[in-house]
């Protein structure tokens, strides 16, 4: 534990000038936030944390408020030399205080972080299944003749927002706008009438190609989106799957993915997750819920 006086640790909101130090803080705990990811977090929400007496960032916590009554917390990190001072709790509480008391707040916890969140009033309501792949096994999948898979265009945005809202449980226009801009690839699935019935994103990070969010009407279409997003990628892949999607998880295991953890989804100011229509097959990332 660091011995500096607590009074020299200032809790503040970070801005674009703090991005590089936030990357360093993330790397110090083995997380792979890069500049693009942190800028998406900042442009979609707020990042709070502490700086020490010489202006070095030693803690962080981020909150992403969505359009109506849901927000997501993530990126809760404390420099190892400053642990035991309650910095993570204070930064997380600042996130909680930044939204109304009527807002349901969700987060996906690490095992180490769970006691902290329970102390702040969060309860476990579900689990996420984190899958990684070092070498994806491409599947020769036949496309259902009743659907078409193509690249996103700006004219698709409003339809995607509505589709995502029903699957996720809240509208998140600002986040989706930022995430699509950040994406390596955004795919849309249309039915015979041209209506969008599914979509998926891939995000190229410093370690993994992240697949998600993926919204689809059924597991077969979700698998098709995964297959297309992963096509020809030479490198590591990551996908985080809600617990209700056992058929997609079976497909992932056949395709070279290995489940590495099952972190809890926790929520505050509610006893349940917001209503979802069971069409969310992969989340964007743990910070975004």
PyMOL commands that set and color helices and strands:
alter all, ss='L'
color gray80, all
select helices_A, chain A and resi 6-8+16-28+35-44+80-82+87-97+114-119+154-168+173-182+219-230+246-254+286-288
alter helices_A, ss='H'
color red, helices_A
select strands_A, chain A and resi 10-13+46-51+59-65+70-78+104-108+123-133+147-151+185-191+196-204+208-215+236-242+258-261+264-268+280-282
alter strands_A, ss='S'
color yellow, strands_A
deselect
rebuild
show_as cartoon
